[in-house]
Structures are given as C-alpha cells and as structure tokens.
Amino acid sequence: MDPFTMSVGGALVGFGIIELLRYKNHLRNLRKIPNRIHVNGSRGKSSVTRLIGAALREGGYEVAVKTTGTVPRFIYPDGKEVPVFRAGKPNIIEQLRIVKRAVKAGANVLVVECMAITPDYIRILEDRIIQSTVGVITNVREDHLDIMGPTLYDVAKNLALSIPKNGVVFTAEDKWFWVFEEEAKRKNSVIYKVSPDEIKDEELLRFPYIEHKENVSLALAVARYFGIDRSVALNGMYKVKPDPGVLVERIIEFQGKKIYLFNAFAANDPDSTEIIWNMAINRRKGKKLLVLTLRKDRPQRTESFAKVLGKRIKADHYFIVGTYTSYVVKSLRNLGISEESMTIMEHTNPVPDDEARKVAKHVVESIWREADDENVLVAIGNIVGIGGKIIEILEGKS
C-alpha cells in the first residue's frame, strides 16, 4: 500500500473514532436530562415548544428550550433567550450542541422543536439524537408535500417517526390520529388525543399575541402530565415571549382609513390559512382584503392556495402578486369572481430587495385605493421577497 493511501485510511479511521467518542459523550449528556420533549407537526411547532417550556418553568422545572421557527433560539432555564448561530445551512447535528448546552445550564427538562422534514432525518433526530421521553405532534397539514408527501397520509406517517419509544405522546390531530396511534403502539408508547374545546375564548385573550386553542391545549396537557396545575401553567404561558414569526394583529390608520392587518405568511398550508382567515374576519369588521404573494420556486404552494381562494376563503378584494398569478386568477374567474375584485401584479418573486420594495410599494398604494373606512387585511402566501416588504411598509404606518 502506498504512503498516500495509508495516510488517508488512517485519517478516516481517526475521524471515525473521534465521531464515536463524540456520540458516546452525547449519550452521557442525554442521561443527565431525565425529561426530553420532542415537538413535531405541520404547523404551530415553535409556539407549542415555547408554551410547554413556559408552563413547565412556571411549575418549578429547570427547563431548556430550543426552537427552530422563523429564527432559531435557545432559552435558558431562567428564561434568557439567545440566538442559535449557524456557520452554514441548518444541520441536525446542531442538536448535539443544544443538548450539551442544556446540561451545562442544569436543565432537568429539554423541550426541542423538530428541525427535520425528511423521513430519514426525522428518524435520526428522534432515535439517535433526542431519544425523547415525551412526544408532541401538533397536526397534519398540506405543507412540504414535495418532501413529506405526496399525500397527507404520507405526511402523517413521516411525522409519526418522531414518536418516542416507551414514552408518551400528545397530539391535537383528529383525522390522522389513527396513524399516530398505530406507531405509538408499535413503539410501546401511550398516546393521548387533546381537544382544543377545553380552552375558553377569554383565556386566549390574555395572550399578548394571537394564539390558537390547539396550541394551548397541547401545552396544558403536557403540563398536566408533569403534575402542574392548570392555572399555574396558564400563568406561565401568558408570560411567554412569542416566536418572531407568530401571528399578531396590527392596527394601521392612514389618510382617514383604518386597516386591521393580520400577517399570516407563516401559515403555508390552506387549512391553517383558513383558520386564521376566519379568526380575523370574526374578530374585526370591515371590508375583507386579501394579499397573496406567489413564488416561482413554490408551485405546489400556489396550487394549494388556488384550491381554496374564492371558496373557503372569500374576500371582497384580492391582491395577487408574484409569479404565475394567472393560475390563481383563472381559478377565481371560474368561480364567477370578476376582475374588478382583483388587483393582479405579475412579477418574478423572490427578487432583490430594492426591486421587491418597489413592487411592495405599488401593492400598498393599491390597498389604500381599494380600502374603505374600516378593513380587515390578511396577508398570505410567501414572505420571502415581495411579501416581507409589503409587511414592512404597512407596519411602518402602524
């Protein structure tokens, strides 16, 4: 064997030994945290992760929390929150560092949001890295079908990969509960279906942002499992700092007109978007306006929204902006919706910031022209590019 081959072979063996030692050290760290909660699902993962952490913290547990969300965050047991820095693209190996940090912080509970969507990575995260004692699956929605699909059944099967072995799992999913139940049985875990009906409207109003009953009910169920009283858990949740991508309402007044703005860009699937739409139009009265931004690299998402606009989501005026707008416009026309009820702006999206801002400025000007004295405006679709600039301009007037 030549010296070069020998040196390369030796380096690979050395690298393998280092990685093996690193993983053994990780397993030792895991054993130092007796309670590990893995939160997965199509929508609401970040919110539920934060809510669970806040409830358990209020109940006296030393809780470390890691969200992936809009911006990844690590929350120490004292509630201090810091960003999770990444040298490159997201990598599930960063969860090893998170576990190590939680141990150093003295946590006896670790709550982590699942950061994988491919089946293989979900399996590795749960079986090798987190090895959770408690699993949480929020729901099954029509998102990431290109990776987790093509059907909702496939999405459910993939989400079920995060269910722990010999543990417990909580979910608010109804339709696909049976999929999770089968996987829980296979892994010798106990599963509980949580109902959002137990949450009162007045309890939601105490949150400093717009929260969903489904999320709160899941956090309460986990808190109850850890022996925490409902009132104590809720008090902790009311103190939570929301994820940067959470749904909030902005009241914008300009030139004698008022707009109640709901930024629903984080809801990437039709079901979640419909829930937010209904909540917004029931919460506020006025002319119903909808902004939909489309991206050329998200054709499946465009198709999903086209199926519900004008049917389950009915606006007084539609602002359709971005790439392949004709697909959505044709769908609305087929439903008998006139072009007078649409403002169509076909642009390549995403685009550079300066170009996105120019387009967004035209969109906002069109909104003010169409607006009545009082209006409910819901923004959906894709926030990257034009969508984000529309929100920036509107919120600059809030």
Order of alpha helices (4+ residues) and beta strands (2+ residues): alpha-beta-alpha-beta-beta-beta-alpha-beta-alpha-beta-alpha-alpha-beta-alpha-beta-alpha-alpha-alpha-beta-beta-alpha-beta-alpha-beta-alpha-beta-alpha-beta-alpha
